[in-house]
Amino acid sequence: MSAEAERSSISVSDPNIFATLRGGGRIWAVGAIRGEHGRLRSLHGAMAQECKPGDQVVYLGDYLGYGPAVLETVDELLTFRRAFIARPGVELEDVVHLRGAQEEMWQKLLQLQFAPNPAEVLRWMLDHGIGPTIAAYGGNPDEGFNCIRDGILALTRWTGQLRQTMRGHDGHTTLMSVLKHAAFTDDNLLLFTHAGLDPTRPLSAQMDAFWWGSSDFVAMAAPYSGFRLVVRGSDRRHRGVAISALIATLDSGSGHGGPLTAACFGADGTILKMLEA
C-alpha cells in the first residue's frame, strides 16, 4: 500500500486516532504547555487577535504535568475551544488536541493496578513530571505507594478516586477521551505530532514513538512518507524551538522555566507568524 493510500485509509477508519485537517489554509500549532496556565492564557489572548476566518488550531500535547496549574490549564483549553468554534464559519473539527507524553502517562496511571510492577511505574512517572497532575486531581503519591503495598484492591480504590475527581471537573474527562495520536492535512503536506516519530515506521505503526520520539527523527534526510513538513510540540532533550526544511519543533521549555510557543503555518509549511508567552 502506498503512503498516500495508507494515510487515506487511516483517516477514514481510525478517526478517533488520527485527525484530518483541511489543507490549503492556515494552521496554528501550540507547543507543549505542561501546566503553565498563565502562559497559555496569554498566548490565547494573542492568538485571538491574530486568528482569521478559516484558521485551524492544533495543540501538540503535554497539557498536564510539571507546571503549577494543571486544572486551570485544562479549563483554559476548553474555554478557548468554545470561544473559537463559536466564530462564524468555524467547524468542530477545526480545533484538534493531540495526546502528549503527560496525557499518556496519566491514562496509564489510572490503570496502575494492572501494571506488573506498579511501584516502579509510579516512581518512573513521578520522575517524568506526573506529580502535579496527581495532586491536581486530589491524589498523593505517598498514598499511592501505600496502596501498592496494601494490594490491588487498595490501589484500585486509589486510582478510582483520581478518576472520580477528574469527572467532577467539567469537560476534563471528555477532553482526555478525544485526544488524537497525530494530525495531518488532507493534501498530505503537513503532519503534526507530539514528540516526533520513528521515520523507519509507517504512520499506523508508530506506537510509543508519538509520545517519546525517536533518536532518528532529528536526523531525517528525506521527507517522511511524502509529507513536506513534520511539526512536533515536545523535545525531551529541551533544545528549544528549531525549524528546518523537514521538521519544526515548537518546544520552548514551558513547564521547565521557558516560554510557550505557537506558530502559524501556511499551506506549504511556511511559518507565517510565531507567538510566545
Residue pairs with C-beta under 8 A, 6 or more apart in sequence:
1 9
3 202
3 225
3 226
4 188
4 226
6 202
6 203
6 204
6 225
7 184
7 188
7 203
7 225
10 17
10 18
10 203
10 204
11 18
11 20
11 184
11 186
14 204
16 178
16 180
17 180
17 181
18 180
18 181
18 182
18 183
18 184
18 203
19 58
19 93
19 96
19 98
19 180
19 182
19 183
19 184
20 93
20 183
20 184
20 185
20 186
21 27
21 56
21 58
21 93
21 96
21 183
21 184
21 185
21 186
21 190
21 192
22 56
22 94
22 185
22 186
23 185
23 186
23 187
23 188
23 189
23 190
23 267
24 187
24 267
25 54
25 55
25 56
25 267
26 52
26 54
26 55
26 56
26 264
26 265
26 266
26 267
26 272
27 55
27 56
27 57
27 58
27 185
27 190
27 192
27 264
27 265
28 47
28 51
28 55
28 56
28 57
28 58
28 262
28 263
28 264
28 265
29 57
29 58
29 59
29 60
29 192
29 231
29 233
29 248
29 250
29 262
29 263
29 265
30 40
30 43
30 57
30 58
30 59
30 60
30 233
30 250
30 260
30 261
30 262
31 60
31 233
31 234
31 241
31 250
31 251
31 252
31 254
31 260
31 261
31 262
32 60
32 61
32 62
32 100
32 194
32 233
32 234
32 250
32 251
32 254
32 255
33 39
33 40
33 59
33 62
33 63
33 67
33 73
33 254
33 255
33 260
34 62
34 63
34 64
34 65
34 66
34 67
34 102
34 129
34 254
34 255
34 256
35 63
35 64
35 65
35 66
35 67
35 68
35 69
35 70
35 73
35 132
35 133
35 255
36 67
36 68
36 69
36 73
36 254
36 255
36 260
37 67
37 68
37 69
37 72
37 73
37 76
38 69
39 254
39 259
39 260
39 277
40 73
40 76
40 77
40 260
40 277
41 76
42 277
43 260
43 262
43 275
43 276
43 277
44 76
44 80
46 262
46 275
46 277
47 57
47 80
47 262
47 275
48 80
48 83
50 264
50 273
50 275
51 57
51 84
51 87
53 87
53 88
53 89
53 90
54 89
55 94
55 264
56 94
56 95
56 96
57 84
57 94
57 95
57 96
58 96
58 97
58 98
58 183
58 192
59 77
59 95
59 96
59 97
59 98
59 233
60 98
60 100
60 192
60 193
60 194
60 231
60 232
60 233
60 234
60 250
61 97
61 98
61 99
61 100
61 101
61 102
61 103
61 179
61 194
61 195
61 211
61 233
61 234
62 100
62 101
62 102
62 103
62 194
62 233
62 234
62 255
63 70
63 73
63 74
63 77
63 97
63 100
63 102
63 103
64 70
64 73
64 74
64 100
64 102
64 103
64 106
64 130
64 132
64 133
64 136
65 102
65 105
65 128
65 129
65 130
65 131
65 132
65 133
65 255
66 102
66 129
66 132
66 255
66 256
67 73
67 132
67 254
67 255
68 132
70 132
70 133
70 135
70 136
70 137
71 136
71 137
71 169
71 172
74 169
74 171
74 172
74 175
75 169
75 171
77 97
77 175
78 170
78 171
78 175
81 95
84 90
84 94
84 95
85 91
85 92
85 94
85 95
96 180
96 183
96 192
97 175
97 178
97 179
97 180
98 179
98 180
98 181
98 182
98 183
98 192
98 193
98 194
98 233
99 179
99 180
99 181
99 194
99 210
99 211
100 194
100 195
100 211
100 233
100 234
101 128
101 194
101 195
101 211
101 212
101 234
101 236
102 129
102 130
102 133
103 176
103 179
104 211
105 125
105 128
105 130
106 130
106 133
106 176
107 176
108 115
108 121
108 125
109 122
109 125
109 130
109 134
109 159
109 162
110 159
110 162
110 163
111 159
112 118
112 121
112 122
112 144
112 148
112 155
112 159
113 152
113 155
113 156
113 159
115 121
118 148
118 155
119 145
119 148
122 141
122 144
122 145
122 148
126 141
129 255
131 141
134 140
134 141
134 144
134 162
137 162
137 165
137 166
137 169
138 161
138 162
138 165
139 158
139 161
139 162
139 165
143 158
144 155
144 158
146 154
147 154
147 155
147 157
147 158
148 154
148 155
163 173
166 172
166 173
166 176
167 173
181 206
181 210
182 191
182 192
182 193
182 194
182 197
182 203
182 206
182 210
183 191
183 192
184 190
184 191
184 192
184 203
184 227
185 191
185 267
187 267
188 226
188 227
189 227
189 228
189 229
189 267
189 268
189 269
190 227
190 228
190 229
190 231
190 265
190 269
191 203
191 224
191 225
191 227
191 229
191 230
191 231
192 230
192 231
192 232
193 210
193 230
193 231
193 232
193 233
194 210
194 211
194 232
194 233
194 234
195 209
195 210
195 211
195 212
195 213
195 232
195 233
195 234
195 235
195 236
196 209
196 213
196 214
196 217
196 218
196 230
196 232
196 247
197 203
197 206
197 209
197 210
197 213
197 214
197 217
197 224
197 230
198 206
198 209
198 214
198 216
198 217
199 214
199 216
199 217
199 220
199 224
200 216
201 209
202 225
203 225
212 236
213 232
213 234
213 235
213 236
217 230
217 232
217 247
218 247
220 230
220 246
220 247
222 246
223 246
224 230
224 246
228 268
228 269
229 246
229 247
229 248
229 265
229 269
230 246
230 247
230 248
231 247
231 248
231 250
231 263
231 265
232 247
232 248
232 249
232 250
232 251
233 249
233 250
233 251
234 251
235 242
235 249
235 251
238 251
238 253
238 256
239 249
240 249
240 251
240 252
240 253
240 258
241 249
241 250
241 251
241 252
241 261
241 274
242 248
242 249
243 249
243 271
248 263
248 265
248 269
248 271
250 261
250 262
250 263
251 261
252 258
252 259
252 260
252 261
252 276
253 259
254 260
254 261
259 276
259 277
260 276
260 277
261 274
261 275
261 276
262 274
262 275
262 276
263 271
263 273
263 274
263 275
264 271
264 272
264 273
264 274
264 275
265 271
265 272
266 272
